[in-house]
Amino acid sequence: MAIYHLEAKMVSRGAGRSAVAASAYLSCSRMLNEYDGVQHDYTRKQGLVWQAVFLPDMAPVEWQDREKLWNAVEETEKTKDSRLAREFVAALPIELSRQQQIALLQKFVREQFVAEGMCADVAVHDTDGHNPHAHILLTVRPLTETGAWQYKTEKEYLCVKGGEERGFTAAEFKSAQAEGWEKQYQYKVDKKKVYMAPSQAEKCGYERVSKYPKSTKYGRQNPISARWNSEEHLLVWREAWATAANRCLELAGHAERIDHRSHAARGLEERPTVHEGVAAQALERRGILSDRCELNRQIKADNALLRELKAELKKLSDLVVHTVSAVAERLEKLRGRVLIFCYQLSHIRAGRERYQDALHVYRPQMARYNGLVRQIKDKSRERK
């Protein structure tokens, strides 16, 4: 059945990866990385179903050749730990036909990535016919209107003016300098190195010890790159994939739906399974137990036990509900009888009080009557 899986990861030189190698893998092709001269050959890899390159309007047309595209990325990134590309791996709903899966993927890539200005290298893999998934390789550096690469981060100089410190880029500093802002350099003050403006250092006669001005540690990030790299935008992409897949499932007449939220966010008590991966499944097919597969089996057994316990608890709850309603009905009847009995007792108690008041009135007369009766009896005995 349809499952939600959208894994996001970075292709970085710092992790020993290459954008050219990642593209060669997803397209099952042979490509030469001109940055380090390594040729990556994945022509023997099986399971490639469909592949395409999507470019925004400002990108050069020759980048339709994925080898030229990713070599251009490798050439632009200079540092040994540069982030070269962003990769998404998405599970395609198995209920959809192949044409529907590809149409879903194309629409999602164009709306969410190409419309933002990214170049996208996309492929669909399905080795055994039961695990259709898409690889989406995206550029991380924005493009200008002429198709040139923009900066990801720009150096930001910390300048001072009247005791206030503020950051300026190289382009901003030209106008800020006219307003009196100065860069700060290191000067030797006694045995310490202190950052200060050149005008202040000249007054005190300090000697400059470094030609590099004071700047922020990481510089100022491109606002477009900052949005692409934010956690909030990743959540937007995850939700957009679930929405697009559910829309296609609905149009195709399927009742299955996927949800991008976690079990905790959805209020589910069951534990989620972990991603097994091809390596773990290959071990299992060879009869070797994999830790990930064994963990998933335990999680599934725990979830089955949890569902069984919840079903038993529901039965007990229903029984208690029915029992409580019957007990409550009987208690209500008994309560009505008790109320009537209490009313009768109160009525009898009021009548008793009235009778006692009447007895207080008639008691002297009764005593006199009893005395007369005794006298009559005594006279009758005497006469006899």
Phi, psi and chi 1 to 4 in degrees:
 res  aa     phi    psi   chi1   chi2   chi3   chi4
   1 MET       -  166.3   60.7  175.2  -66.2      -
   2 ALA   -64.4  133.4      -      -      -      -
   3 ILE  -125.6  157.6   60.6  170.6      -      -
   4 TYR   -96.6  123.5 -176.8   87.6      -      -
   5 HIS  -150.8  115.8  178.4   76.5      -      -
   6 LEU  -140.4   96.9 -175.2   69.2      -      -
   7 GLU   -95.9  130.7  179.9 -174.8    5.8      -
   8 ALA  -116.1  134.0      -      -      -      -
   9 LYS  -151.6  159.7   48.1 -169.3  175.0 -177.6
  10 MET   -99.6  142.8  -64.1  -60.3  -59.3      -
  11 VAL   -97.9  109.1  177.5      -      -      -
  12 SER  -128.1  142.7  171.4      -      -      -
  13 ARG   -65.2  -31.3  -79.4 -158.2 -168.9  116.6
  14 GLY   -61.8  -25.5      -      -      -      -
  15 ALA   -95.5    8.7      -      -      -      -
  16 GLY    79.3   18.6      -      -      -      -
  17 ARG  -104.3  166.7  -60.0 -168.3   63.9 -169.6
  18 SER  -137.2  138.6  161.0      -      -      -
  19 ALA   -67.1  -35.2      -      -      -      -
  20 VAL   -65.5  -42.4  174.5      -      -      -
  21 ALA   -64.9  -40.5      -      -      -      -
  22 ALA   -63.9  -39.8      -      -      -      -
  23 SER   -68.5  -39.9  178.0      -      -      -
  24 ALA   -63.6  -36.6      -      -      -      -
  25 TYR   -65.9  -48.6  173.7   83.1      -      -
  26 LEU   -70.6  -27.8   68.2   86.1      -      -
  27 SER   -95.9    0.1   60.7      -      -      -
  28 CYS    52.2   49.8  -60.4      -      -      -
  29 SER  -131.6 -180.0   60.0      -      -      -
  30 ARG  -111.7  125.7 -177.9  171.9   55.7 -114.8
  31 MET  -138.4  145.5  -64.8  170.1   58.7      -
  32 LEU  -101.6  126.3  174.2   65.1      -      -
  33 ASN   -89.6  108.0 -173.3   -4.4      -      -
  34 GLU   -71.6  -15.9  -61.9  173.3   -0.2      -
  35 TYR   -69.2  -44.4  175.8   80.4      -      -
  36 ASP  -118.9    0.1   53.5   13.1      -      -
  37 GLY    76.4   12.2      -      -      -      -
  38 VAL   -90.4  134.0  176.9      -      -      -
  39 GLN  -100.1  127.7 -171.2  168.6   21.9      -
  40 HIS  -108.0  120.3  -56.9  -83.4      -      -
  41 ASP  -119.5  111.5 -171.0   -6.3      -      -
  42 TYR  -122.1   29.3  -69.9   96.1      -      -
  43 THR   -68.9  -21.6   52.9      -      -      -
  44 ARG   -85.5   -6.8  -63.3  176.8   62.1 -174.8
  45 LYS   -69.6  138.4 -173.0 -177.1 -177.1  -52.8
  46 GLN  -102.9  160.8  -57.1  -64.3  -39.8      -
  47 GLY   105.2   -0.8      -      -      -      -
  48 LEU   -71.9  124.1  178.4   63.7      -      -
  49 VAL  -105.5  -39.9  174.7      -      -      -
  50 TRP  -160.7  147.7  174.3   84.7      -      -
  51 GLN  -152.4  151.9   54.7   81.7   25.1      -
  52 ALA  -164.5  159.5      -      -      -      -
  53 VAL  -117.7  130.0  175.2      -      -      -
  54 PHE  -114.6  129.4  -61.6   89.1      -      -
  55 LEU  -123.1  144.0  -60.1  176.7      -      -
  56 PRO   -72.2  169.3   24.7  -32.1      -      -
  57 ASP   -62.4  -32.1  -64.2  -24.8      -      -
  58 MET   -84.3   -7.5   71.4  -76.9  -69.1      -
  59 ALA   -75.8  147.0      -      -      -      -
  60 PRO   -61.3  143.3  -22.9   32.4      -      -
  61 VAL   -66.2  -31.3  179.5      -      -      -
  62 GLU   -66.9  -12.5   59.0  -92.7   20.7      -
  63 TRP   -74.8   -2.9  -74.9   -2.7      -      -
  64 GLN   -60.5  -25.6  -77.7  -70.2  -14.9      -
  65 ASP   -80.1  110.5 -176.9  -10.5      -      -
  66 ARG   -61.3  -28.8   54.4  171.7   49.4   87.6
  67 GLU   -65.8  -41.1 -172.9  172.8    6.8      -
  68 LYS   -68.6  -38.5  -66.9 -177.8  179.1  179.4
  69 LEU   -60.3  -53.0  166.9   62.7      -      -
  70 TRP   -78.1  -23.9  -63.9  113.3      -      -
  71 ASN   -70.4  -32.1  -87.9  -56.3      -      -
  72 ALA   -65.5  -37.8      -      -      -      -
  73 VAL   -65.3  -45.5  170.1      -      -      -
  74 GLU   -62.7  -36.0  -65.5  -85.1   -0.8      -
  75 GLU   -70.1  -35.9 -177.9 -176.8    2.9      -
  76 THR   -71.7  -37.7  -56.9      -      -      -
  77 GLU   -81.8  120.9  -55.4  -60.6  -21.9      -
  78 LYS   -99.7  -31.4  -54.8  -61.9 -176.9 -177.9
  79 THR   -80.9  160.6   61.5      -      -      -
  80 LYS   -76.2  -12.8   62.3 -178.7  179.4 -179.3
  81 ASP  -119.6   26.2   59.1  -12.1      -      -
  82 SER   -64.6  144.6  -67.4      -      -      -
  83 ARG   -85.7  119.3  -67.8 -179.7  -59.3  173.9
  84 LEU   -94.5  -37.8  -55.7  169.9      -      -
  85 ALA  -158.4  162.5      -      -      -      -
  86 ARG  -112.5  134.3  179.8  178.5  -71.4  103.7
  87 GLU  -120.8  133.5 -176.8 -179.9   11.1      -
  88 PHE  -116.1  137.4  -75.4   93.1      -      -
  89 VAL  -120.9  117.0  180.0      -      -      -
  90 ALA  -120.7  135.9      -      -      -      -
  91 ALA   -81.4  128.4      -      -      -      -
  92 LEU   -89.3  139.2  -61.5  171.8      -      -
  93 PRO   -59.4  123.8  -22.4   32.8      -      -
  94 ILE   -72.8  -16.5 -160.4  168.5      -      -
  95 GLU   -71.2  -23.1  -70.1   79.9    4.9      -
  96 LEU   -82.6  152.2  -59.5  177.8      -      -
  97 SER   -73.3  169.4   65.4      -      -      -
  98 ARG   -62.1  -41.0 -172.1   69.3   71.5 -159.8
  99 GLN   -65.1  -38.7  -69.1   73.6   18.6      -
 100 GLN   -67.9  -38.2  -69.3  171.1  -24.7      -
 101 GLN   -62.7  -43.7  -68.3  172.3   -8.9      -
 102 ILE   -67.6  -40.0  -66.8  172.9      -      -
 103 ALA   -63.6  -41.8      -      -      -      -
 104 LEU   -60.0  -45.3  161.6   63.8      -      -
 105 LEU   -66.3  -43.0 -173.8   58.9      -      -
 106 GLN   -61.9  -45.2  -72.8  177.7  -36.5      -
 107 LYS   -64.3  -42.0 -171.2  171.6 -173.7  -63.9
 108 PHE   -64.8  -44.9  175.5   73.1      -      -
 109 VAL   -65.2  -43.0  169.1      -      -      -
 110 ARG   -65.7  -43.6  -73.3 -165.2  177.3  100.6
 111 GLU   -74.0  -39.5  -69.8 -179.3   -6.9      -
 112 GLN   -94.0  -28.4  -60.2  -61.1  -36.2      -
 113 PHE  -117.5  -54.2  -56.9  130.5      -      -
 114 VAL   -65.3  -38.1  179.0      -      -      -
 115 ALA   -64.4  -22.7      -      -      -      -
 116 GLU   -83.5  -10.0  -70.9  -88.1  -11.4      -
 117 GLY   104.1   13.7      -      -      -      -
 118 MET   -93.8  150.9  -55.9 -180.0 -160.4      -
 119 CYS   -91.7  134.9  -56.6      -      -      -
 120 ALA  -124.0  128.9      -      -      -      -
 121 ASP  -111.0  114.6 -168.8   -2.8      -      -
 122 VAL  -124.8  142.8 -172.4      -      -      -
 123 ALA  -149.9  151.3      -      -      -      -
 124 VAL  -113.1  128.3  174.9      -      -      -
 125 HIS  -115.8  142.7  -67.4  177.4      -      -
 126 ASP  -159.6   93.2 -169.2    4.8      -      -
 127 THR   -72.4  -47.8  -54.9      -      -      -
 128 ASP  -109.5    3.9   55.0    3.4      -      -
 129 GLY    83.1   -0.3      -      -      -      -
 130 HIS  -119.4   -0.6  -59.0  -72.0      -      -
 131 ASN  -136.9   64.5 -177.9   29.1      -      -
 132 PRO   -72.3  126.7   26.1  -32.6      -      -
 133 HIS  -147.2  157.8   59.7  -81.1      -      -
 134 ALA  -115.7  140.5      -      -      -      -
 135 HIS  -107.0  125.6  -68.7  -95.7      -      -
 136 ILE  -122.8  113.9  -52.7  170.7      -      -
 137 LEU  -107.0  123.1 -160.6   62.4      -      -
 138 LEU  -122.4  146.1  -55.2  166.5      -      -
 139 THR   -75.2  149.9   53.2      -      -      -
 140 VAL  -110.3   -6.3  -65.6      -      -      -
 141 ARG  -105.8  125.7 -171.1 -177.5  -73.4  -95.1
 142 PRO   -65.8  162.6  -15.2   28.6      -      -
 143 LEU  -111.4  148.6  -69.2  167.8      -      -
 144 THR   -80.9  177.3   62.8      -      -      -
 145 GLU   -66.8  -21.9  -65.7 -178.9   -3.6      -
 146 THR   -93.1    1.4   59.0      -      -      -
 147 GLY    90.4   11.2      -      -      -      -
 148 ALA   -90.5  154.6      -      -      -      -
 149 TRP   -73.7  135.8  -64.9  112.7      -      -
 150 GLN   -85.8  171.2  -65.2 -173.9   33.4      -
 151 TYR   -78.4  149.5   67.9   91.7      -      -
 152 LYS   -89.1  -43.4  -73.4 -167.3  -67.6 -172.2
 153 THR  -135.2  145.3   56.4      -      -      -
 154 GLU  -121.4  139.2 -168.1  173.3    6.3      -
 155 LYS   -61.8  135.7 -160.1  169.5 -171.9   64.8
 156 GLU  -122.8  116.1 -173.7  176.8   30.4      -
 157 TYR   -88.7  136.6  -58.8  102.0      -      -
 158 LEU   -92.0  107.7  -67.4  174.4      -      -
 159 CYS  -107.0  159.4  -54.7      -      -      -
 160 VAL  -124.9  152.0  -68.5      -      -      -
 161 LYS  -160.5  116.4  172.9 -173.6  171.5 -176.4
 162 GLY    59.8   35.9      -      -      -      -
 163 GLY    84.7   -5.6      -      -      -      -
 164 GLU   -98.2  139.3 -178.6 -174.1   -2.7      -
 165 GLU  -113.6  134.0 -173.2  177.1   66.3      -
 166 ARG  -147.4  150.0 -171.4 -176.5  -59.4  176.9
 167 GLY   -93.2  137.7      -      -      -      -
 168 PHE  -136.9  142.2  -63.7   97.5      -      -
 169 THR   -79.5  174.0   62.6      -      -      -
 170 ALA   -61.5  -39.7      -      -      -      -
 171 ALA   -69.7  -38.0      -      -      -      -
 172 GLU   -71.6  -29.4  -65.4  170.5  -14.0      -
 173 PHE   -68.4  -26.3  179.0   69.9      -      -
 174 LYS   -60.0  -44.7  -66.6  179.9 -180.0  178.6
 175 SER   -78.7  -31.6   58.4      -      -      -
 176 ALA   -69.6  -32.3      -      -      -      -
 177 GLN   -63.1  -35.1 -169.9  175.4   18.5      -
 178 ALA   -68.5  -22.5      -      -      -      -
 179 GLU   -89.7    0.7  -61.7  174.6    1.3      -
 180 GLY   104.8    5.2      -      -      -      -
 181 TRP   -79.3  140.4  -69.1   91.3      -      -
 182 GLU  -126.6  144.5  -65.2 -179.0   89.5      -
 183 LYS   -72.7  158.3  -66.1 -179.1 -179.7  178.9
 184 GLN  -110.5  137.5  -58.4  179.4   78.7      -
 185 TYR  -125.7  163.8  -63.8   89.0      -      -
 186 GLN   -82.1  130.6  -83.2 -171.5  -22.9      -
 187 TYR  -126.4  150.9  -69.4   87.6      -      -
 188 LYS   -87.7  114.3 -171.1  174.1 -177.8 -180.0
 189 VAL  -115.0  108.2  180.0      -      -      -
 190 ASP    57.0 -115.5  -64.3  -28.6      -      -
 191 LYS  -105.8    6.5  -65.0 -176.9  178.5 -179.6
 192 LYS  -107.3  159.7  -62.6 -178.7  179.2  179.0
 193 LYS  -108.6  120.9  -64.8  178.9 -179.8  178.7
 194 VAL  -126.6  137.5 -179.3      -      -      -
 195 TYR   -81.5  132.1  -81.7  103.8      -      -
 196 MET  -158.3  167.5   63.2  178.5   62.4      -
 197 ALA   -75.0  148.8      -      -      -      -
 198 PRO   -59.6  -36.6  -26.0   34.8      -      -
 199 SER   -62.6  -40.6   59.0      -      -      -
 200 GLN   -70.0  -37.6 -178.3 -177.4   -4.6      -
 201 ALA   -67.6  -35.8      -      -      -      -
 202 GLU   -66.5  -36.3  -71.4  176.2    1.4      -
 203 LYS   -63.2  -37.6  -67.4  178.7 -177.7  177.5
 204 CYS   -91.4   -8.4  -59.8      -      -      -
 205 GLY    74.3   29.8      -      -      -      -
 206 TYR   -81.0  154.0  -65.1  137.2      -      -
 207 GLU  -100.2  129.8  179.6 -174.2   -4.1      -
 208 ARG   -74.1  136.0 -175.2 -169.4  -66.8 -174.1
 209 VAL  -113.2   -5.0  -64.7      -      -      -
 210 SER  -147.1  143.2  174.7      -      -      -
 211 LYS   -90.8   -4.8   64.4  177.8 -178.4  179.3
 212 TYR   -92.8  124.9  -60.8  104.7      -      -
 213 PRO   -73.3  159.7   25.1  -31.1      -      -
 214 LYS   -68.5  135.3 -174.3  179.0 -178.8 -179.0
 215 SER  -145.9  166.8   60.1      -      -      -
 216 THR   -70.6  157.8   56.1      -      -      -
 217 LYS   -66.0  -45.3 -174.0  174.8 -178.3 -179.9
 218 TYR  -109.2   -2.3  -60.9  107.2      -      -
 219 GLY    77.9 -173.9      -      -      -      -
 220 ARG  -102.5  124.3 -175.0 -176.0  -60.9  178.8
 221 GLN   -80.4  144.3 -166.9  173.3   15.1      -
 222 ASN   -58.8  129.2 -171.2  -49.3      -      -
 223 PRO   -59.6  -31.2   17.2  -29.3      -      -
 224 ILE   -68.6  -46.4  -59.0  176.2      -      -
 225 SER   -63.5  -38.3  -61.8      -      -      -
 226 ALA   -61.7  -39.0      -      -      -      -
 227 ARG   -68.3  -42.3 -173.5  176.3   73.5 -106.7
 228 TRP   -63.0  -33.3  -67.7   -7.2      -      -
 229 ASN   -88.6   -3.7  -65.8  -29.8      -      -
 230 SER   -77.5  151.3   65.7      -      -      -
 231 GLU   -65.5  -34.0  -68.9  -70.0  -25.5      -
 232 GLU   -63.6  -40.6  -65.8   77.1   10.4      -
 233 HIS   -70.8  -31.9 -147.0   61.5      -      -
 234 LEU   -63.8  -39.7  176.3   59.4      -      -
 235 LEU   -64.8  -36.0  -66.1  176.7      -      -
 236 VAL   -63.0  -44.6  170.0      -      -      -
 237 TRP   -63.8  -41.1  -75.5  -30.0      -      -
 238 ARG   -63.2  -43.6  -71.5  177.1   58.8   83.6
 239 GLU   -67.6  -37.2 -176.1  177.8   -0.2      -
 240 ALA   -64.2  -36.6      -      -      -      -
 241 TRP   -66.4  -43.4  173.8 -110.3      -      -
 242 ALA   -62.9  -41.3      -      -      -      -
 243 THR   -64.0  -44.8  -56.8      -      -      -
 244 ALA   -65.5  -42.6      -      -      -      -
 245 ALA   -65.3  -42.4      -      -      -      -
 246 ASN   -65.4  -34.8  -71.9  -26.3      -      -
 247 ARG   -65.3  -42.4 -173.2 -173.4  -54.6  115.6
 248 CYS   -66.7  -39.1  -72.8      -      -      -
 249 LEU   -63.0  -39.8  -73.0  168.3      -      -
 250 GLU   -67.5  -43.6 -177.3 -179.7    1.5      -
 251 LEU   -65.5  -29.4  -68.1  175.1      -      -
 252 ALA   -83.4   -2.5      -      -      -      -
 253 GLY    83.6   22.4      -      -      -      -
 254 HIS  -100.7  144.2  -62.3  -73.5      -      -
 255 ALA   -87.4  -13.2      -      -      -      -
 256 GLU   -69.8  145.4  -70.3   78.8    4.9      -
 257 ARG  -137.9  153.9  -63.3  -66.9 -177.0  -90.8
 258 ILE  -116.6  158.0   59.9  175.7      -      -
 259 ASP  -134.9  129.9 -161.1  -39.2      -      -
 260 HIS   -80.5  -12.5   67.9  -74.7      -      -
 261 ARG   -77.0  157.0  -63.5  172.2  -61.7  171.1
 262 SER   -75.8  167.5   65.2      -      -      -
 263 HIS   -60.2  -39.8  -81.4   50.0      -      -
 264 ALA   -64.8  -42.8      -      -      -      -
 265 ALA   -66.5  -30.7      -      -      -      -
 266 ARG   -86.3   -3.5  -65.0  163.4   61.6 -173.1
 267 GLY    76.1   22.6      -      -      -      -
 268 LEU   -88.7  138.9  -60.3  179.0      -      -
 269 GLU   -89.4  -16.1  -62.8  178.3   -3.0      -
 270 GLU   -71.9  147.0  -64.2 -175.7    6.0      -
 271 ARG   -80.1  136.7  -67.4  173.7   57.8 -165.2
 272 PRO   -76.9  148.3   27.5  -33.3      -      -
 273 THR   -79.5  161.8   56.3      -      -      -
 274 VAL   -97.6  159.6  -61.2      -      -      -
 275 HIS   -73.7  124.5  179.9   63.3      -      -
 276 GLU   -81.2  -46.8  -65.4  177.4   -5.7      -
 277 GLY    86.5  162.4      -      -      -      -
 278 VAL   -69.4  -32.7  -66.8      -      -      -
 279 ALA   -66.0  -44.5      -      -      -      -
 280 ALA   -66.0  -40.3      -      -      -      -
 281 GLN   -68.4  -33.6  -67.3  174.8   -4.4      -
 282 ALA   -65.6  -38.4      -      -      -      -
 283 LEU   -63.0  -41.1  -71.0  174.7      -      -
 284 GLU   -64.9  -39.6  -71.2  -76.4  -34.3      -
 285 ARG   -65.6  -26.0  -75.1 -166.5  -65.2  -91.2
 286 ARG   -88.6    4.7  -69.3  161.5   53.8 -170.7
 287 GLY    86.2   11.7      -      -      -      -
 288 ILE  -103.0  129.4  -57.1  173.6      -      -
 289 LEU   -69.9  131.4  -70.8  179.4      -      -
 290 SER  -103.6  140.8  167.5      -      -      -
 291 ASP   -60.7  -43.0  -67.6  -19.3      -      -
 292 ARG   -65.6  -44.1  -71.9  176.2  171.7  -92.7
 293 CYS   -66.8  -38.7  -64.0      -      -      -
 294 GLU   -65.2  -40.0 -171.7   64.9   22.3      -
 295 LEU   -63.0  -41.8  177.1   60.0      -      -
 296 ASN   -64.9  -38.0  -83.7  -14.3      -      -
 297 ARG   -63.2  -39.9  -79.0 -169.5  -74.5  -91.3
 298 GLN   -67.5  -40.2 -176.4   61.5   46.3      -
 299 ILE   -64.0  -42.7  -69.7  173.9      -      -
 300 LYS   -63.6  -39.6  -69.4  175.5 -177.6  177.3
 301 ALA   -65.6  -40.7      -      -      -      -
 302 ASP   -64.5  -41.2  -67.5  -16.3      -      -
 303 ASN   -66.3  -37.8  -70.9  -21.1      -      -
 304 ALA   -64.4  -41.6      -      -      -      -
 305 LEU   -64.2  -39.9  179.0   59.3      -      -
 306 LEU   -63.0  -42.9  177.6   61.4      -      -
 307 ARG   -63.6  -38.8  -72.5 -168.6  -66.4  -90.6
 308 GLU   -64.9  -43.6 -176.5  179.4  -11.1      -
 309 LEU   -64.8  -39.2  -69.2  175.6      -      -
 310 LYS   -66.5  -35.4  -70.7  175.8   70.4  174.4
 311 ALA   -65.5  -43.3      -      -      -      -
 312 GLU   -63.9  -39.9  -69.8  -66.0  -28.9      -
 313 LEU   -64.0  -37.8 -177.9   60.4      -      -
 314 LYS   -64.8  -40.6 -172.4  177.0 -175.6  -55.5
 315 LYS   -60.9  -45.9  -70.1 -179.6 -178.0  178.0
 316 LEU   -63.1  -39.0  -69.5  174.4      -      -
 317 SER   -64.2  -43.6  -60.5      -      -      -
 318 ASP   -61.7  -42.5  -65.7  -20.0      -      -
 319 LEU   -61.9  -42.9 -179.4   60.8      -      -
 320 VAL   -64.3  -39.8  168.6      -      -      -
 321 VAL   -61.8  -46.5  168.2      -      -      -
 322 HIS   -66.2  -41.1  -64.4  -46.4      -      -
 323 THR   -64.9  -44.0  -55.3      -      -      -
 324 VAL   -62.7  -38.5  167.7      -      -      -
 325 SER   -65.9  -39.9   60.9      -      -      -
 326 ALA   -66.2  -44.3      -      -      -      -
 327 VAL   -62.5  -40.7  171.5      -      -      -
 328 ALA   -64.9  -37.8      -      -      -      -
 329 GLU   -64.0  -43.9 -175.1  178.7   -4.8      -
 330 ARG   -66.3  -40.9  -66.8 -178.3 -177.4  179.1
 331 LEU   -63.1  -34.3  -73.9  175.8      -      -
 332 GLU   -67.5  -40.2 -173.3   62.5   26.5      -
 333 LYS   -63.5  -45.2  -68.6 -179.7  179.7  178.8
 334 LEU   -61.9  -37.4 -178.7   60.3      -      -
 335 ARG   -63.0  -40.6  177.0  175.6  171.7  -86.0
 336 GLY   -62.2  -42.1      -      -      -      -
 337 ARG   -65.1  -41.3  -66.9  178.2 -176.9  177.6
 338 VAL   -62.6  -39.1  169.2      -      -      -
 339 LEU   -63.7  -43.4  -72.7  175.1      -      -
 340 ILE   -63.0  -43.3  -66.2  173.7      -      -
 341 PHE   -62.4  -40.7 -178.0   66.6      -      -
 342 CYS   -64.2  -38.5  -69.7      -      -      -
 343 TYR   -64.4  -42.6  175.9   76.2      -      -
 344 GLN   -62.9  -41.8  -69.3  174.2  -15.4      -
 345 LEU   -62.8  -41.4  -76.2  178.4      -      -
 346 SER   -64.9  -37.1   62.4      -      -      -
 347 HIS   -65.7  -43.3 -178.0   70.7      -      -
 348 ILE   -63.7  -39.6  -68.0  172.0      -      -
 349 ARG   -63.7  -38.9 -169.1  177.4  -65.9  112.2
 350 ALA   -67.1  -40.5      -      -      -      -
 351 GLY   -64.5  -38.0      -      -      -      -
 352 ARG   -61.3  -41.1  179.9 -176.7  174.8 -173.4
 353 GLU   -64.3  -37.9  -68.2  175.7   -3.4      -
 354 ARG   -65.4  -42.3  -71.6 -163.7  -61.0  -88.2
 355 TYR   -63.8  -37.3  -66.7  145.6      -      -
 356 GLN   -65.9  -38.3  -74.1  179.9  -10.6      -
 357 ASP   -63.4  -40.3  -66.6  -20.3      -      -
 358 ALA   -66.9  -37.2      -      -      -      -
 359 LEU   -64.2  -36.2  -73.9  175.5      -      -
 360 HIS   -60.3  -33.9  -75.2  -56.6      -      -
 361 VAL   -74.3  -43.8  176.0      -      -      -
 362 TYR   -86.8   -8.3  -65.0  118.9      -      -
 363 ARG   -64.6  -43.9 -170.7  170.4  -73.2  113.7
 364 PRO   -62.4  -39.4  -23.1   33.9      -      -
 365 GLN   -66.6  -36.8  -62.8  178.7    7.1      -
 366 MET   -66.1  -38.8 -168.1   66.2  179.8      -
 367 ALA   -65.3  -40.1      -      -      -      -
 368 ARG   -67.5  -38.9 -171.2  166.1   53.9 -106.4
 369 TYR   -63.1  -42.3  172.2   75.4      -      -
 370 ASN   -64.7  -36.4  -70.2  -25.6      -      -
 371 GLY   -64.4  -42.4      -      -      -      -
 372 LEU   -64.2  -39.5  -68.4  175.0      -      -
 373 VAL   -62.5  -40.2  169.0      -      -      -
 374 ARG   -66.0  -41.0  -77.1 -165.2  -59.5  -88.5
 375 GLN   -63.9  -40.9  -70.6  177.6    8.3      -
 376 ILE   -63.7  -41.6  -68.8  172.3      -      -
 377 LYS   -63.3  -40.9  -71.8 -178.2  179.7  179.4
 378 ASP   -65.2  -42.3  -68.5  -19.0      -      -
 379 LYS   -65.0  -38.2  -70.4  -63.0 -177.4 -178.6
 380 SER   -63.0  -40.7  -62.2      -      -      -
 381 ARG   -65.9  -40.3  -80.8 -164.0  -61.0  -88.5
 382 GLU   -65.8  -39.0  -70.4  177.7    0.0      -
 383 ARG   -65.7  -40.1 -170.8  177.4   65.7  179.0
 384 LYS   -67.1      -  -71.9  179.4  180.0 -179.7
